[in-house]
Structures are given as structure tokens and as C-alpha cells.
Amino acid sequence: MVQVDESQNGNEIELLMGESFEVRLSEHPTTGFRWRLESSGAPACILVEDLFQTSTTTPGAGGDHRWRFQAAQIGEGRIELGYRRSWEGQEAARQSFTLRVRVVK
């Protein structure tokens, strides 16, 4: 499975039909900030899993937010995520993450 992190923000990946990939971004939800999926890469990709995993058992600790996608159809898609507090609008994103996806045979 292809692994994608913050270092690939703004890049493009190429996948084969049926191939899976995971986007992993650091998150600290006790601050109120969470990553929000704004665009799932459709129609080229489908979201398979969305989960948050803490890095320790310490209360209030941060961790990684992970999204697993699968290349579903030949073509292009765009995955967009915004790091913001739930009560703020989309314009208030503290950070953003974008990944262009190209699915080939």
C-alpha cells in the first residue's frame, strides 16, 4: 500500500486500478483542531476507511488521522483536507493538504 504524509502536500501520485493508498496526517484533537475531508478524490478514488489513532495512552495526546482510499476508476481525482475547528468556516482552515491522484490501467 502506498503511504502519503505531510511531505507530499501538493504532489501527485499515480496508481493502478484497485491499488490502495493511505494518507496519514498528525492531529491533536484536544486543541479543537481536526482534519476534515473536503474532497475524496472521486470519481477516480473511493474512501475505504477514516480513523484517528493516538500515539500514546496519555490523556490529551495527539496522534495520526488516517484515510485509506482505493483507486476505483481510470482518471484523475483530487483529495483535499482542511485542519480547522468544527465551529469555524472553511475559510478559517489553519492548514490544508492537497493530493492529486491519477489512476491508470
Jmol script that loads the backbone (N, CA, C; Angstrom):
load data "model"
ATOM      1  N   MET A   1       0.842  -1.177   0.000  1.00  0.00           N
ATOM      2  CA  MET A   1       0.000   0.000   0.000  1.00  0.00           C
ATOM      3  C   MET A   1       0.892   1.247   0.000  1.00  0.00           C
ATOM      4  N   VAL A   2       0.531   2.203  -0.805  1.00  0.00           N
ATOM      5  CA  VAL A   2       1.263   3.463  -0.883  1.00  0.00           C
ATOM      6  C   VAL A   2       0.929   4.299   0.351  1.00  0.00           C
ATOM      7  N   GLN A   3       1.959   4.879   0.995  1.00  0.00           N
ATOM      8  CA  GLN A   3       1.790   5.724   2.180  1.00  0.00           C
ATOM      9  C   GLN A   3       2.078   7.174   1.799  1.00  0.00           C
ATOM     10  N   VAL A   4       1.203   8.080   2.202  1.00  0.00           N
ATOM     11  CA  VAL A   4       1.345   9.502   1.904  1.00  0.00           C
ATOM     12  C   VAL A   4       1.271  10.272   3.220  1.00  0.00           C
ATOM     13  N   ASP A   5       2.173  11.272   3.397  1.00  0.00           N
ATOM     14  CA  ASP A   5       2.146  12.099   4.604  1.00  0.00           C
ATOM     15  C   ASP A   5       2.281  13.569   4.232  1.00  0.00           C
ATOM     16  N   GLU A   6       2.482  14.434   5.249  1.00  0.00           N
ATOM     17  CA  GLU A   6       2.555  15.885   5.042  1.00  0.00           C
ATOM     18  C   GLU A   6       3.592  16.298   4.007  1.00  0.00           C
ATOM     19  N   SER A   7       4.664  15.530   3.880  1.00  0.00           N
ATOM     20  CA  SER A   7       5.744  15.887   2.956  1.00  0.00           C
ATOM     21  C   SER A   7       5.295  15.845   1.494  1.00  0.00           C
ATOM     22  N   GLN A   8       4.168  15.201   1.212  1.00  0.00           N
ATOM     23  CA  GLN A   8       3.693  15.104  -0.170  1.00  0.00           C
ATOM     24  C   GLN A   8       2.544  16.059  -0.474  1.00  0.00           C
ATOM     25  N   ASN A   9       2.345  17.030   0.398  1.00  0.00           N
ATOM     26  CA  ASN A   9       1.305  18.037   0.183  1.00  0.00           C
ATOM     27  C   ASN A   9       1.541  18.746  -1.153  1.00  0.00           C
ATOM     28  N   GLY A  10       0.491  18.794  -1.976  1.00  0.00           N
ATOM     29  CA  GLY A  10       0.570  19.465  -3.270  1.00  0.00           C
ATOM     30  C   GLY A  10       1.108  18.603  -4.399  1.00  0.00           C
ATOM     31  N   ASN A  11       1.492  17.379  -4.109  1.00  0.00           N
ATOM     32  CA  ASN A  11       2.057  16.489  -5.124  1.00  0.00           C
ATOM     33  C   ASN A  11       0.984  15.664  -5.821  1.00  0.00           C
ATOM     34  N   GLU A  12       1.446  14.844  -6.756  1.00  0.00           N
ATOM     35  CA  GLU A  12       0.573  13.931  -7.489  1.00  0.00           C
ATOM     36  C   GLU A  12       1.106  12.517  -7.346  1.00  0.00           C
ATOM     37  N   ILE A  13       0.191  11.561  -7.215  1.00  0.00           N
ATOM     38  CA  ILE A  13       0.601  10.162  -7.217  1.00  0.00           C
ATOM     39  C   ILE A  13      -0.127   9.455  -8.351  1.00  0.00           C
ATOM     40  N   GLU A  14       0.511   8.410  -8.855  1.00  0.00           N
ATOM     41  CA  GLU A  14      -0.082   7.600  -9.909  1.00  0.00           C
ATOM     42  C   GLU A  14      -0.302   6.198  -9.363  1.00  0.00           C
ATOM     43  N   LEU A  15      -1.495   5.673  -9.577  1.00  0.00           N
ATOM     44  CA  LEU A  15      -1.874   4.370  -9.052  1.00  0.00           C
ATOM     45  C   LEU A  15      -2.449   3.495 -10.156  1.00  0.00           C
ATOM     46  N   LEU A  16      -2.406   2.203  -9.923  1.00  0.00           N
ATOM     47  CA  LEU A  16      -3.061   1.244 -10.802  1.00  0.00           C
ATOM     48  C   LEU A  16      -4.475   1.006 -10.298  1.00  0.00           C
ATOM     49  N   MET A  17      -5.365   0.611 -11.190  1.00  0.00           N
ATOM     50  CA  MET A  17      -6.737   0.277 -10.798  1.00  0.00           C
ATOM     51  C   MET A  17      -6.724  -0.726  -9.658  1.00  0.00           C
ATOM     52  N   GLY A  18      -7.506  -0.475  -8.622  1.00  0.00           N
ATOM     53  CA  GLY A  18      -7.627  -1.380  -7.495  1.00  0.00           C
ATOM     54  C   GLY A  18      -6.582  -1.194  -6.410  1.00  0.00           C
ATOM     55  N   GLU A  19      -5.551  -0.428  -6.688  1.00  0.00           N
ATOM     56  CA  GLU A  19      -4.479  -0.206  -5.709  1.00  0.00           C
ATOM     57  C   GLU A  19      -4.988   0.677  -4.563  1.00  0.00           C
ATOM     58  N   SER A  20      -4.509   0.400  -3.350  1.00  0.00           N
ATOM     59  CA  SER A  20      -4.887   1.184  -2.172  1.00  0.00           C
ATOM     60  C   SER A  20      -3.759   2.117  -1.765  1.00  0.00           C
ATOM     61  N   PHE A  21      -4.131   3.222  -1.120  1.00  0.00           N
ATOM     62  CA  PHE A  21      -3.144   4.131  -0.552  1.00  0.00           C
ATOM     63  C   PHE A  21      -3.715   4.759   0.702  1.00  0.00           C
ATOM     64  N   GLU A  22      -2.810   5.220   1.563  1.00  0.00           N
ATOM     65  CA  GLU A  22      -3.206   5.803   2.836  1.00  0.00           C
ATOM     66  C   GLU A  22      -2.589   7.186   2.989  1.00  0.00           C
ATOM     67  N   VAL A  23      -3.425   8.134   3.397  1.00  0.00           N
ATOM     68  CA  VAL A  23      -2.959   9.471   3.749  1.00  0.00           C
ATOM     69  C   VAL A  23      -2.925   9.518   5.267  1.00  0.00           C
ATOM     70  N   ARG A  24      -1.775   9.922   5.834  1.00  0.00           N
ATOM     71  CA  ARG A  24      -1.602   9.982   7.289  1.00  0.00           C
ATOM     72  C   ARG A  24      -1.107  11.376   7.664  1.00  0.00           C
ATOM     73  N   LEU A  25      -1.886  12.076   8.505  1.00  0.00           N
ATOM     74  CA  LEU A  25      -1.539  13.426   8.938  1.00  0.00           C
ATOM     75  C   LEU A  25      -1.621  13.521  10.458  1.00  0.00           C
ATOM     76  N   SER A  26      -0.700  14.259  11.052  1.00  0.00           N
ATOM     77  CA  SER A  26      -0.702  14.465  12.506  1.00  0.00           C
ATOM     78  C   SER A  26      -1.901  15.303  12.910  1.00  0.00           C
ATOM     79  N   GLU A  27      -2.488  14.935  14.063  1.00  0.00           N
ATOM     80  CA  GLU A  27      -3.675  15.634  14.548  1.00  0.00           C
ATOM     81  C   GLU A  27      -3.645  15.671  16.072  1.00  0.00           C
ATOM     82  N   HIS A  28      -4.127  16.776  16.630  1.00  0.00           N
ATOM     83  CA  HIS A  28      -4.204  16.921  18.089  1.00  0.00           C
ATOM     84  C   HIS A  28      -5.606  17.415  18.421  1.00  0.00           C
ATOM     85  N   PRO A  29      -6.593  16.507  18.464  1.00  0.00           N
ATOM     86  CA  PRO A  29      -7.999  16.905  18.596  1.00  0.00           C
ATOM     87  C   PRO A  29      -8.369  17.633  19.878  1.00  0.00           C
ATOM     88  N   THR A  30      -7.610  17.475  20.960  1.00  0.00           N
ATOM     89  CA  THR A  30      -7.973  18.168  22.202  1.00  0.00           C
ATOM     90  C   THR A  30      -7.801  19.684  22.086  1.00  0.00           C
ATOM     91  N   THR A  31      -7.110  20.144  21.046  1.00  0.00           N
ATOM     92  CA  THR A  31      -6.984  21.585  20.805  1.00  0.00           C
ATOM     93  C   THR A  31      -8.203  22.128  20.072  1.00  0.00           C
ATOM     94  N   GLY A  32      -9.093  21.229  19.637  1.00  0.00           N
ATOM     95  CA  GLY A  32     -10.260  21.627  18.846  1.00  0.00           C
ATOM     96  C   GLY A  32     -10.018  21.500  17.359  1.00  0.00           C
ATOM     97  N   PHE A  33      -8.772  21.367  16.953  1.00  0.00           N
ATOM     98  CA  PHE A  33      -8.456  21.251  15.528  1.00  0.00           C
ATOM     99  C   PHE A  33      -8.505  19.797  15.095  1.00  0.00           C
ATOM    100  N   ARG A  34      -9.202  19.563  13.977  1.00  0.00           N
ATOM    101  CA  ARG A  34      -9.305  18.226  13.395  1.00  0.00           C
ATOM    102  C   ARG A  34      -9.175  18.355  11.881  1.00  0.00           C
ATOM    103  N   TRP A  35      -8.656  17.319  11.254  1.00  0.00           N
ATOM    104  CA  TRP A  35      -8.616  17.274   9.797  1.00  0.00           C
ATOM    105  C   TRP A  35     -10.011  16.916   9.293  1.00  0.00           C
ATOM    106  N   ARG A  36     -10.476  17.654   8.290  1.00  0.00           N
ATOM    107  CA  ARG A  36     -11.788  17.418   7.672  1.00  0.00           C
ATOM    108  C   ARG A  36     -11.586  17.116   6.197  1.00  0.00           C
ATOM    109  N   LEU A  37     -12.183  16.034   5.745  1.00  0.00           N
ATOM    110  CA  LEU A  37     -12.109  15.658   4.342  1.00  0.00           C
ATOM    111  C   LEU A  37     -13.055  16.543   3.552  1.00  0.00           C
ATOM    112  N   GLU A  38     -12.503  17.297   2.607  1.00  0.00           N
ATOM    113  CA  GLU A  38     -13.307  18.215   1.813  1.00  0.00           C
ATOM    114  C   GLU A  38     -13.550  17.692   0.410  1.00  0.00           C
ATOM    115  N   SER A  39     -12.628  16.876  -0.088  1.00  0.00           N
ATOM    116  CA  SER A  39     -12.777  16.266  -1.409  1.00  0.00           C
ATOM    117  C   SER A  39     -12.105  14.900  -1.365  1.00  0.00           C
ATOM    118  N   SER A  40     -12.835  13.866  -1.769  1.00  0.00           N
ATOM    119  CA  SER A  40     -12.382  12.484  -1.588  1.00  0.00           C
ATOM    120  C   SER A  40     -11.669  11.868  -2.783  1.00  0.00           C
ATOM    121  N   GLY A  41     -11.430  12.642  -3.822  1.00  0.00           N
ATOM    122  CA  GLY A  41     -10.739  12.098  -4.985  1.00  0.00           C
ATOM    123  C   GLY A  41     -11.653  11.446  -6.004  1.00  0.00           C
ATOM    124  N   ALA A  42     -12.965  11.566  -5.790  1.00  0.00           N
ATOM    125  CA  ALA A  42     -13.939  10.977  -6.716  1.00  0.00           C
ATOM    126  C   ALA A  42     -13.835  11.667  -8.077  1.00  0.00           C
ATOM    127  N   PRO A  43     -14.076  10.980  -9.138  1.00  0.00           N
ATOM    128  CA  PRO A  43     -14.524   9.592  -9.233  1.00  0.00           C
ATOM    129  C   PRO A  43     -13.376   8.571  -9.297  1.00  0.00           C
ATOM    130  N   ALA A  44     -12.145   9.028  -9.347  1.00  0.00           N
ATOM    131  CA  ALA A  44     -11.018   8.108  -9.503  1.00  0.00           C
ATOM    132  C   ALA A  44     -10.795   7.263  -8.252  1.00  0.00           C
ATOM    133  N   CYS A  45     -11.119   7.806  -7.071  1.00  0.00           N
ATOM    134  CA  CYS A  45     -10.860   7.111  -5.798  1.00  0.00           C
ATOM    135  C   CYS A  45     -12.128   7.004  -4.978  1.00  0.00           C
ATOM    136  N   ILE A  46     -12.129   6.018  -4.088  1.00  0.00           N
ATOM    137  CA  ILE A  46     -13.195   5.922  -3.103  1.00  0.00           C
ATOM    138  C   ILE A  46     -12.560   5.830  -1.720  1.00  0.00           C
ATOM    139  N   LEU A  47     -13.205   6.442  -0.741  1.00  0.00           N
ATOM    140  CA  LEU A  47     -12.749   6.382   0.641  1.00  0.00           C
ATOM    141  C   LEU A  47     -13.165   5.039   1.224  1.00  0.00           C
ATOM    142  N   VAL A  48     -12.197   4.315   1.789  1.00  0.00           N
ATOM    143  CA  VAL A  48     -12.452   2.993   2.355  1.00  0.00           C
ATOM    144  C   VAL A  48     -12.482   3.043   3.886  1.00  0.00           C
ATOM    145  N   GLU A  49     -11.616   3.898   4.478  1.00  0.00           N
ATOM    146  CA  GLU A  49     -11.521   3.951   5.935  1.00  0.00           C
ATOM    147  C   GLU A  49     -11.072   5.335   6.379  1.00  0.00           C
ATOM    148  N   ASP A  50     -11.613   5.791   7.505  1.00  0.00           N
ATOM    149  CA  ASP A  50     -11.277   7.090   8.091  1.00  0.00           C
ATOM    150  C   ASP A  50     -11.162   6.872   9.599  1.00  0.00           C
ATOM    151  N   LEU A  51      -9.942   7.007  10.159  1.00  0.00           N
ATOM    152  CA  LEU A  51      -9.792   6.758  11.589  1.00  0.00           C
ATOM    153  C   LEU A  51      -8.700   7.624  12.197  1.00  0.00           C
ATOM    154  N   PHE A  52      -8.802   7.806  13.522  1.00  0.00           N
ATOM    155  CA  PHE A  52      -7.797   8.528  14.293  1.00  0.00           C
ATOM    156  C   PHE A  52      -7.175   7.548  15.270  1.00  0.00           C
ATOM    157  N   GLN A  53      -5.855   7.567  15.376  1.00  0.00           N
ATOM    158  CA  GLN A  53      -5.142   6.670  16.279  1.00  0.00           C
ATOM    159  C   GLN A  53      -4.166   7.487  17.112  1.00  0.00           C
ATOM    160  N   THR A  54      -4.295   7.393  18.444  1.00  0.00           N
ATOM    161  CA  THR A  54      -3.379   8.118  19.317  1.00  0.00           C
ATOM    162  C   THR A  54      -2.011   7.441  19.323  1.00  0.00           C
ATOM    163  N   SER A  55      -1.004   8.233  19.615  1.00  0.00           N
ATOM    164  CA  SER A  55       0.358   7.710  19.618  1.00  0.00           C
ATOM    165  C   SER A  55       0.783   7.210  20.990  1.00  0.00           C
ATOM    166  N   THR A  56      -0.046   7.471  22.005  1.00  0.00           N
ATOM    167  CA  THR A  56       0.270   7.068  23.375  1.00  0.00           C
ATOM    168  C   THR A  56      -1.017   6.927  24.173  1.00  0.00           C
ATOM    169  N   THR A  57      -0.943   6.397  25.375  1.00  0.00           N
ATOM    170  CA  THR A  57      -2.126   6.277  26.228  1.00  0.00           C
ATOM    171  C   THR A  57      -2.319   7.493  27.128  1.00  0.00           C
ATOM    172  N   THR A  58      -1.443   8.484  27.035  1.00  0.00           N
ATOM    173  CA  THR A  58      -1.540   9.700  27.839  1.00  0.00           C
ATOM    174  C   THR A  58      -2.783  10.494  27.430  1.00  0.00           C
ATOM    175  N   PRO A  59      -3.650  10.854  28.392  1.00  0.00           N
ATOM    176  CA  PRO A  59      -4.837  11.650  28.063  1.00  0.00           C
ATOM    177  C   PRO A  59      -4.453  12.966  27.387  1.00  0.00           C
ATOM    178  N   GLY A  60      -5.201  13.312  26.343  1.00  0.00           N
ATOM    179  CA  GLY A  60      -4.967  14.561  25.631  1.00  0.00           C
ATOM    180  C   GLY A  60      -3.857  14.513  24.600  1.00  0.00           C
ATOM    181  N   ALA A  61      -3.240  13.356  24.438  1.00  0.00           N
ATOM    182  CA  ALA A  61      -2.136  13.232  23.480  1.00  0.00           C
ATOM    183  C   ALA A  61      -2.650  13.276  22.044  1.00  0.00           C
ATOM    184  N   GLY A  62      -1.811  13.733  21.160  1.00  0.00           N
ATOM    185  CA  GLY A  62      -2.132  13.751  19.751  1.00  0.00           C
ATOM    186  C   GLY A  62      -1.906  12.388  19.126  1.00  0.00           C
ATOM    187  N   GLY A  63      -2.040  12.349  17.837  1.00  0.00           N
ATOM    188  CA  GLY A  63      -1.846  11.096  17.117  1.00  0.00           C
ATOM    189  C   GLY A  63      -1.897  11.330  15.628  1.00  0.00           C
ATOM    190  N   ASP A  64      -2.310  10.305  14.907  1.00  0.00           N
ATOM    191  CA  ASP A  64      -2.388  10.370  13.446  1.00  0.00           C
ATOM    192  C   ASP A  64      -3.822  10.143  12.993  1.00  0.00           C
ATOM    193  N   HIS A  65      -4.244  10.969  12.048  1.00  0.00           N
ATOM    194  CA  HIS A  65      -5.520  10.741  11.378  1.00  0.00           C
ATOM    195  C   HIS A  65      -5.164  10.050  10.069  1.00  0.00           C
ATOM    196  N   ARG A  66      -5.870   8.961   9.775  1.00  0.00           N
ATOM    197  CA  ARG A  66      -5.564   8.161   8.583  1.00  0.00           C
ATOM    198  C   ARG A  66      -6.815   7.988   7.726  1.00  0.00           C
ATOM    199  N   TRP A  67      -6.608   8.130   6.436  1.00  0.00           N
ATOM    200  CA  TRP A  67      -7.659   7.870   5.466  1.00  0.00           C
ATOM    201  C   TRP A  67      -7.107   6.850   4.480  1.00  0.00           C
ATOM    202  N   ARG A  68      -7.843   5.775   4.264  1.00  0.00           N
ATOM    203  CA  ARG A  68      -7.422   4.775   3.285  1.00  0.00           C
ATOM    204  C   ARG A  68      -8.363   4.871   2.088  1.00  0.00           C
ATOM    205  N   PHE A  69      -7.764   4.979   0.911  1.00  0.00           N
ATOM    206  CA  PHE A  69      -8.505   5.115  -0.330  1.00  0.00           C
ATOM    207  C   PHE A  69      -8.157   3.957  -1.253  1.00  0.00           C
ATOM    208  N   GLN A  70      -9.048   3.739  -2.228  1.00  0.00           N
ATOM    209  CA  GLN A  70      -8.774   2.740  -3.253  1.00  0.00           C
ATOM    210  C   GLN A  70      -9.001   3.374  -4.615  1.00  0.00           C
ATOM    211  N   ALA A  71      -8.094   3.068  -5.543  1.00  0.00           N
ATOM    212  CA  ALA A  71      -8.229   3.540  -6.919  1.00  0.00           C
ATOM    213  C   ALA A  71      -9.378   2.765  -7.561  1.00  0.00           C
ATOM    214  N   ALA A  72     -10.457   3.473  -7.896  1.00  0.00           N
ATOM    215  CA  ALA A  72     -11.689   2.813  -8.324  1.00  0.00           C
ATOM    216  C   ALA A  72     -11.954   2.882  -9.820  1.00  0.00           C
ATOM    217  N   GLN A  73     -11.410   3.902 -10.476  1.00  0.00           N
ATOM    218  CA  GLN A  73     -11.701   4.058 -11.897  1.00  0.00           C
ATOM    219  C   GLN A  73     -10.593   4.874 -12.556  1.00  0.00           C
ATOM    220  N   ILE A  74     -10.304   4.561 -13.797  1.00  0.00           N
ATOM    221  CA  ILE A  74      -9.260   5.275 -14.533  1.00  0.00           C
ATOM    222  C   ILE A  74      -9.664   6.744 -14.651  1.00  0.00           C
ATOM    223  N   GLY A  75      -8.711   7.616 -14.368  1.00  0.00           N
ATOM    224  CA  GLY A  75      -8.975   9.045 -14.442  1.00  0.00           C
ATOM    225  C   GLY A  75      -8.206   9.789 -13.361  1.00  0.00           C
ATOM    226  N   GLU A  76      -8.661  11.009 -13.091  1.00  0.00           N
ATOM    227  CA  GLU A  76      -7.984  11.853 -12.115  1.00  0.00           C
ATOM    228  C   GLU A  76      -8.943  12.280 -11.014  1.00  0.00           C
ATOM    229  N   GLY A  77      -8.378  12.512  -9.853  1.00  0.00           N
ATOM    230  CA  GLY A  77      -9.146  12.991  -8.709  1.00  0.00           C
ATOM    231  C   GLY A  77      -8.271  13.881  -7.849  1.00  0.00           C
ATOM    232  N   ARG A  78      -8.902  14.513  -6.902  1.00  0.00           N
ATOM    233  CA  ARG A  78      -8.180  15.427  -6.013  1.00  0.00           C
ATOM    234  C   ARG A  78      -8.668  15.204  -4.591  1.00  0.00           C
ATOM    235  N   ILE A  79      -7.715  14.941  -3.693  1.00  0.00           N
ATOM    236  CA  ILE A  79      -8.042  14.786  -2.286  1.00  0.00           C
ATOM    237  C   ILE A  79      -7.658  16.085  -1.592  1.00  0.00           C
ATOM    238  N   GLU A  80      -8.607  16.660  -0.859  1.00  0.00           N
ATOM    239  CA  GLU A  80      -8.368  17.910  -0.143  1.00  0.00           C
ATOM    240  C   GLU A  80      -8.820  17.751   1.299  1.00  0.00           C
ATOM    241  N   LEU A  81      -7.969  18.206   2.213  1.00  0.00           N
ATOM    242  CA  LEU A  81      -8.272  18.163   3.640  1.00  0.00           C
ATOM    243  C   LEU A  81      -7.972  19.525   4.253  1.00  0.00           C
ATOM    244  N   GLY A  82      -8.770  19.914   5.237  1.00  0.00           N
ATOM    245  CA  GLY A  82      -8.544  21.167   5.945  1.00  0.00           C
ATOM    246  C   GLY A  82      -8.436  20.910   7.440  1.00  0.00           C
ATOM    247  N   TYR A  83      -7.484  21.552   8.088  1.00  0.00           N
ATOM    248  CA  TYR A  83      -7.269  21.408   9.535  1.00  0.00           C
ATOM    249  C   TYR A  83      -7.892  22.609  10.209  1.00  0.00           C
ATOM    250  N   ARG A  84      -9.053  22.404  10.853  1.00  0.00           N
ATOM    251  CA  ARG A  84      -9.799  23.522  11.435  1.00  0.00           C
ATOM    252  C   ARG A  84     -10.624  23.059  12.619  1.00  0.00           C
ATOM    253  N   ARG A  85     -11.142  24.031  13.339  1.00  0.00           N
ATOM    254  CA  ARG A  85     -12.075  23.735  14.421  1.00  0.00           C
ATOM    255  C   ARG A  85     -13.478  23.622  13.823  1.00  0.00           C
ATOM    256  N   SER A  86     -14.284  22.731  14.374  1.00  0.00           N
ATOM    257  CA  SER A  86     -15.599  22.428  13.799  1.00  0.00           C
ATOM    258  C   SER A  86     -16.529  23.635  13.745  1.00  0.00           C
ATOM    259  N   TRP A  87     -16.359  24.588  14.650  1.00  0.00           N
ATOM    260  CA  TRP A  87     -17.256  25.739  14.687  1.00  0.00           C
ATOM    261  C   TRP A  87     -16.803  26.885  13.777  1.00  0.00           C
ATOM    262  N   GLU A  88     -15.683  26.719  13.117  1.00  0.00           N
ATOM    263  CA  GLU A  88     -15.197  27.757  12.196  1.00  0.00           C
ATOM    264  C   GLU A  88     -15.495  27.357  10.749  1.00  0.00           C
ATOM    265  N   GLY A  89     -15.616  28.343   9.891  1.00  0.00           N
ATOM    266  CA  GLY A  89     -15.909  28.080   8.481  1.00  0.00           C
ATOM    267  C   GLY A  89     -14.700  27.556   7.726  1.00  0.00           C
ATOM    268  N   GLN A  90     -14.944  27.132   6.488  1.00  0.00           N
ATOM    269  CA  GLN A  90     -13.871  26.576   5.660  1.00  0.00           C
ATOM    270  C   GLN A  90     -12.742  27.565   5.404  1.00  0.00           C
ATOM    271  N   GLU A  91     -13.050  28.825   5.379  1.00  0.00           N
ATOM    272  CA  GLU A  91     -12.019  29.841   5.135  1.00  0.00           C
ATOM    273  C   GLU A  91     -11.015  29.911   6.280  1.00  0.00           C
ATOM    274  N   ALA A  92     -11.406  29.417   7.462  1.00  0.00           N
ATOM    275  CA  ALA A  92     -10.569  29.532   8.650  1.00  0.00           C
ATOM    276  C   ALA A  92      -9.603  28.362   8.829  1.00  0.00           C
ATOM    277  N   ALA A  93      -9.410  27.550   7.793  1.00  0.00           N
ATOM    278  CA  ALA A  93      -8.516  26.398   7.930  1.00  0.00           C
ATOM    279  C   ALA A  93      -7.110  26.866   8.305  1.00  0.00           C
ATOM    280  N   ARG A  94      -6.577  26.271   9.347  1.00  0.00           N
ATOM    281  CA  ARG A  94      -5.225  26.603   9.802  1.00  0.00           C
ATOM    282  C   ARG A  94      -4.182  26.022   8.863  1.00  0.00           C
ATOM    283  N   GLN A  95      -4.482  24.841   8.318  1.00  0.00           N
ATOM    284  CA  GLN A  95      -3.616  24.173   7.358  1.00  0.00           C
ATOM    285  C   GLN A  95      -4.487  23.516   6.313  1.00  0.00           C
ATOM    286  N   SER A  96      -3.898  23.216   5.180  1.00  0.00           N
ATOM    287  CA  SER A  96      -4.611  22.451   4.167  1.00  0.00           C
ATOM    288  C   SER A  96      -3.657  21.420   3.571  1.00  0.00           C
ATOM    289  N   PHE A  97      -4.241  20.374   3.032  1.00  0.00           N
ATOM    290  CA  PHE A  97      -3.478  19.307   2.397  1.00  0.00           C
ATOM    291  C   PHE A  97      -4.198  18.940   1.108  1.00  0.00           C
ATOM    292  N   THR A  98      -3.424  18.875   0.021  1.00  0.00           N
ATOM    293  CA  THR A  98      -3.985  18.528  -1.280  1.00  0.00           C
ATOM    294  C   THR A  98      -3.109  17.470  -1.930  1.00  0.00           C
ATOM    295  N   LEU A  99      -3.750  16.492  -2.544  1.00  0.00           N
ATOM    296  CA  LEU A  99      -3.058  15.431  -3.265  1.00  0.00           C
ATOM    297  C   LEU A  99      -3.813  15.156  -4.547  1.00  0.00           C
ATOM    298  N   ARG A 100      -3.130  15.262  -5.678  1.00  0.00           N
ATOM    299  CA  ARG A 100      -3.721  14.897  -6.961  1.00  0.00           C
ATOM    300  C   ARG A 100      -3.462  13.413  -7.193  1.00  0.00           C
ATOM    301  N   VAL A 101      -4.494  12.712  -7.651  1.00  0.00           N
ATOM    302  CA  VAL A 101      -4.390  11.270  -7.876  1.00  0.00           C
ATOM    303  C   VAL A 101      -4.719  10.975  -9.317  1.00  0.00           C
ATOM    304  N   ARG A 102      -3.859  10.201  -9.958  1.00  0.00           N
ATOM    305  CA  ARG A 102      -4.084   9.753 -11.326  1.00  0.00           C
ATOM    306  C   ARG A 102      -4.109   8.234 -11.324  1.00  0.00           C
ATOM    307  N   VAL A 103      -5.233   7.669 -11.782  1.00  0.00           N
ATOM    308  CA  VAL A 103      -5.389   6.212 -11.831  1.00  0.00           C
ATOM    309  C   VAL A 103      -5.250   5.766 -13.280  1.00  0.00           C
ATOM    310  N   VAL A 104      -4.359   4.802 -13.482  1.00  0.00           N
ATOM    311  CA  VAL A 104      -4.124   4.239 -14.811  1.00  0.00           C
ATOM    312  C   VAL A 104      -4.433   2.742 -14.779  1.00  0.00           C
ATOM    313  N   LYS A 105      -4.355   2.101 -15.944  1.00  0.00           N
ATOM    314  CA  LYS A 105      -4.657   0.656 -16.040  1.00  0.00           C
ATOM    315  C   LYS A 105      -4.049  -0.130 -14.969  1.00  0.00           C
TER     316      LYS A 105
END
end "model"
wireframe off; spacefill off
backbone 0.3
color backbone group
